Amino acid sequence: MKVKSNRWLSRIRKALSESNSEKATQCLVCRFRPECEPLETITTQFGIEQIVREPLPFDGGVYELDGKRFIKLNSLAASVRQRFTLAHELGHLILERTLKATTSCTSDKQLEEACDMIAAELLMPATLTRTLAERLGKQSPEKLTKVANYFDVSLRTAARRLYDLELWKMGTGMWKCDSAPEQIWFVGKRPWKTDRPSFSAFELAIESKTPVCTSERFSKGPYTELVALKAHHIGKKYVVAVVATTRNAGSVPAKAHS
């Protein structure tokens, strides 16, 4: 996994005497979570007396009142989002215990990224994720759904983890296809700049019960470039697609396809 410079990850590596951020994070999480213990149980190690789910205008956080600590989660969010928030807040608690980091709402982007990395390991342990990815084989939208369901995480979280661990190399995205496709999220290197790309794969997938594979061109400045797509309709006009650039095809002047 390629990780940008992050002072909190550097401190984790130093504390664990480990040169690799991913391995250091695994070792750190293992200190507090033996044998995949449920996240709710882990919180008691940090003096958390209760996990409170209530409507909130934000995802959640760690709170203290009358000497008691508790975690609040937004009950309006999807269950997988609540799990990610809980794992993220556990990241704050782990770094508070080991590196004296803050658990309060912070504008420290690097701290938030470090907590997200810990959350990813809590939700999708690297060893288990590698084993499952190897068993499933070649990357596809259907297999992404299997990974997400296995770990009880969102499709986006699963795609991000698989890509960060370099288990899946192609880009993956989700679009809502009403009058025009609108990108919901994309993980990896997006070949185009627009958030509303138009591909026949999306339209065909909406009408199909099985994934659709196409090879199509998209505009890139004065040229068009070729991509291969495998798109799968997951309901309510949402389409998940794996995108692979076809480098050997080269670029063709856009006017040749007018």
C-alpha positions as CSV (number, residue, x, y, z in Angstrom):
1,M,0.0,0.0,0.0
2,K,1.3,3.4,-1.0
3,V,0.8,6.0,1.8
4,K,1.4,9.7,1.6
5,S,3.5,11.3,4.2
6,N,1.6,11.5,7.5
7,R,3.1,12.4,10.8
8,W,0.7,10.2,12.8
9,L,1.4,7.1,10.7
10,S,5.1,7.9,11.1
11,R,4.6,7.9,14.9
12,I,2.7,4.6,14.7
13,R,5.6,3.1,12.8
14,K,8.1,4.4,15.3
15,A,6.1,3.2,18.3
16,L,5.8,-0.3,16.7
17,S,9.4,-0.4,15.4
18,E,7.9,-1.2,11.9
19,S,8.9,0.5,8.6
20,N,5.7,-0.3,6.8
21,S,2.5,1.7,7.8
22,E,0.1,-1.1,6.9
23,K,2.0,-3.7,9.0
24,A,2.4,-1.2,11.9
25,T,-1.4,-0.5,11.8
26,Q,-2.1,-4.2,11.9
27,C,0.1,-4.7,14.9
28,L,-1.4,-1.7,16.7
29,V,-5.0,-3.0,16.1
30,C,-4.0,-6.5,17.3
31,R,-3.0,-5.0,20.7
32,F,-6.6,-3.9,21.3
33,R,-8.6,-6.5,19.2
34,P,-7.7,-10.1,19.8
35,E,-9.3,-12.6,17.4
36,C,-11.7,-10.2,15.6
37,E,-13.6,-9.2,18.8
38,P,-16.7,-7.1,18.0
39,L,-16.2,-3.4,17.8
40,E,-18.8,-2.7,20.5
41,T,-16.8,-4.8,23.0
42,I,-13.5,-3.1,22.2
43,T,-14.9,0.2,23.3
44,T,-15.0,-0.9,27.0
45,Q,-11.2,-0.9,27.0
46,F,-11.3,2.8,26.7
47,G,-13.8,3.6,29.4
48,I,-16.7,3.9,27.0
49,E,-19.9,3.2,29.0
50,Q,-22.4,3.4,26.2
51,I,-22.8,3.7,22.4
52,V,-25.7,6.1,21.8
53,R,-27.5,6.1,18.5
54,E,-29.6,9.2,17.9
55,P,-30.4,11.6,15.0
56,L,-27.4,13.9,14.4
57,P,-26.4,16.4,11.8
58,F,-23.0,14.7,11.6
59,D,-21.6,11.1,11.7
60,G,-20.7,11.0,15.4
61,G,-17.9,11.3,18.0
62,V,-16.5,10.6,21.5
63,Y,-18.1,12.5,24.3
64,E,-17.6,13.0,28.0
65,L,-20.3,14.0,30.5
66,D,-20.2,13.9,34.3
67,G,-17.0,11.9,34.2
68,K,-18.5,9.3,31.9
69,R,-17.4,8.6,28.3
70,F,-19.7,7.5,25.5
71,I,-19.8,7.4,21.7
72,K,-22.6,9.0,19.7
73,L,-23.5,7.7,16.3
74,N,-26.0,9.2,13.8
75,S,-29.0,6.9,13.7
76,L,-30.1,8.4,10.4
77,A,-27.1,7.1,8.7
78,A,-27.0,3.7,7.0
79,S,-25.9,0.8,9.3
80,V,-22.6,0.4,7.4
81,R,-21.9,4.1,7.8
82,Q,-22.5,3.8,11.5
83,R,-20.0,0.9,11.7
84,F,-17.4,2.9,9.9
85,T,-17.9,5.9,12.2
86,L,-17.6,3.6,15.2
87,A,-14.4,2.1,13.8
88,H,-13.1,5.6,13.1
89,E,-13.8,6.8,16.7
90,L,-12.0,3.6,18.0
91,G,-9.1,4.8,15.9
92,H,-9.1,8.1,17.9
93,L,-9.3,6.2,21.1
94,I,-6.4,3.9,20.1
95,L,-4.2,6.8,19.2
96,E,-5.2,8.7,22.4
97,R,-4.0,5.7,24.4
98,T,-0.8,5.0,22.5
99,L,0.2,8.5,21.1
100,K,-1.8,10.9,23.3
101,A,-3.8,12.1,20.3
102,T,-7.1,14.0,20.7
103,T,-10.5,12.3,20.5
104,S,-12.3,15.6,20.0
105,C,-13.5,17.0,16.6
106,T,-10.4,18.1,14.9
107,S,-9.2,19.9,11.7
108,D,-6.1,17.8,11.7
109,K,-6.5,16.1,8.3
110,Q,-3.6,13.7,8.9
111,L,-5.0,12.5,12.2
112,E,-8.3,11.8,10.5
113,E,-6.6,9.9,7.8
114,A,-4.7,7.8,10.3
115,C,-7.9,7.0,12.1
116,D,-9.5,6.0,8.8
117,M,-6.6,3.7,8.2
118,I,-7.1,2.1,11.7
119,A,-10.8,1.9,10.9
120,A,-10.1,0.1,7.7
121,E,-8.0,-2.5,9.5
122,L,-10.7,-2.9,12.2
123,L,-13.4,-3.4,9.6
124,M,-11.5,-5.3,6.9
125,P,-8.4,-6.9,8.5
126,A,-5.7,-7.1,5.8
127,T,-5.0,-10.8,6.2
128,L,-8.7,-11.8,5.9
129,T,-9.2,-9.3,3.0
130,R,-6.2,-10.8,1.0
131,T,-7.5,-14.3,1.6
132,L,-11.0,-13.5,0.4
133,A,-9.7,-11.5,-2.6
134,E,-7.5,-14.4,-3.7
135,R,-10.4,-16.8,-3.3
136,L,-12.8,-14.7,-5.3
137,G,-10.3,-14.1,-8.1
138,K,-10.6,-11.5,-10.9
139,Q,-12.0,-8.1,-10.0
140,S,-15.7,-7.4,-10.8
141,P,-18.7,-5.5,-9.5
142,E,-20.4,-8.7,-8.3
143,K,-17.4,-9.7,-6.3
144,L,-17.2,-6.3,-4.8
145,T,-20.7,-6.8,-3.4
146,K,-19.6,-10.2,-2.0
147,V,-16.7,-8.5,-0.2
148,A,-18.8,-5.7,1.2
149,N,-21.4,-8.2,2.5
150,Y,-18.8,-10.4,4.0
151,F,-17.3,-7.6,6.1
152,D,-20.6,-5.7,6.6
153,V,-19.2,-2.5,5.0
154,S,-20.3,-0.2,2.2
155,L,-19.3,-0.9,-1.4
156,R,-17.2,2.2,-1.4
157,T,-15.3,1.1,1.8
158,A,-14.7,-2.3,0.3
159,A,-13.5,-0.9,-3.0
160,R,-11.2,1.6,-1.2
161,R,-9.7,-1.2,1.0
162,L,-9.1,-3.6,-1.9
163,Y,-7.4,-0.8,-3.9
164,D,-5.3,0.5,-1.1
165,L,-4.0,-3.0,-0.4
166,E,-3.2,-3.3,-4.1
167,L,-5.4,-6.4,-4.3
168,W,-7.5,-4.8,-7.1
169,K,-5.7,-2.6,-9.6
170,M,-8.6,-1.3,-11.8
171,G,-10.8,1.7,-10.9
172,T,-14.2,1.1,-9.5
173,G,-17.1,3.5,-9.3
174,M,-20.8,4.0,-8.6
175,W,-23.2,6.1,-10.6
176,K,-26.9,6.9,-10.4
177,C,-28.4,6.7,-13.8
178,D,-31.5,8.9,-14.2
179,S,-31.6,11.3,-17.1
180,A,-27.8,11.2,-17.2
181,P,-25.3,9.2,-15.1
182,E,-24.0,11.0,-12.0
183,Q,-20.9,9.8,-10.2
184,I,-21.5,8.9,-6.5
185,W,-18.0,7.8,-5.8
186,F,-14.9,6.5,-7.7
187,V,-11.9,4.6,-6.3
188,G,-8.7,4.5,-8.3
189,K,-7.4,6.6,-11.2
190,R,-10.4,8.0,-13.1
191,P,-9.6,8.2,-16.8
192,W,-12.0,11.1,-17.4
193,K,-12.6,14.4,-15.6
194,T,-16.4,14.7,-15.8
195,D,-18.7,13.5,-13.0
196,R,-21.3,12.7,-15.6
197,P,-19.7,10.3,-18.2
198,S,-22.0,8.8,-20.8
199,F,-21.4,5.1,-21.6
200,S,-23.8,2.6,-23.2
201,A,-22.6,0.1,-20.4
202,F,-24.6,2.1,-17.9
203,E,-27.8,2.1,-20.0
204,L,-27.5,-1.6,-20.8
205,A,-26.8,-2.5,-17.2
206,I,-30.0,-0.8,-16.0
207,E,-32.0,-3.2,-18.4
208,S,-30.0,-6.3,-17.6
209,K,-30.1,-8.7,-14.7
210,T,-26.5,-9.7,-15.3
211,P,-23.3,-7.6,-15.6
212,V,-22.7,-5.9,-18.9
213,C,-19.2,-5.7,-20.5
214,T,-18.4,-3.0,-23.1
215,S,-15.4,-1.4,-24.8
216,E,-16.1,2.3,-25.4
217,R,-14.4,5.6,-26.1
218,F,-14.6,8.8,-24.1
219,S,-13.5,12.3,-25.0
220,K,-10.2,13.6,-23.7
221,G,-9.4,17.0,-25.1
222,P,-9.0,16.8,-28.9
223,Y,-8.8,13.0,-28.7
224,T,-10.9,10.0,-27.6
225,E,-9.5,7.1,-25.5
226,L,-10.7,3.6,-25.1
227,V,-11.8,2.0,-21.9
228,A,-13.3,-1.4,-21.0
229,L,-16.2,-1.4,-18.6
230,K,-18.0,-4.1,-16.6
231,A,-21.2,-2.6,-15.2
232,H,-23.8,-4.1,-12.8
233,H,-27.1,-2.7,-11.9
234,I,-27.6,-3.0,-8.1
235,G,-31.1,-1.5,-7.9
236,K,-32.8,1.9,-7.9
237,K,-30.9,3.0,-11.0
238,Y,-27.6,2.6,-9.2
239,V,-24.8,1.1,-11.3
240,V,-21.4,-0.2,-10.1
241,A,-18.7,-0.5,-12.7
242,V,-15.1,-1.7,-13.0
243,V,-13.1,0.5,-15.4
244,A,-10.0,-0.5,-17.2
245,T,-8.0,1.7,-19.6
246,T,-7.0,0.0,-22.8
247,R,-3.6,1.4,-23.2
248,N,-2.6,-0.6,-26.3
249,A,-5.4,1.0,-28.3
250,G,-3.8,4.4,-28.2
251,S,-5.6,7.7,-28.8
252,V,-7.7,8.7,-31.8
253,P,-8.6,12.3,-32.9
254,A,-12.1,13.1,-31.7
255,K,-13.2,14.3,-35.2
256,A,-12.6,10.8,-36.5
257,H,-15.6,9.7,-34.4
258,S,-17.9,12.6,-35.0
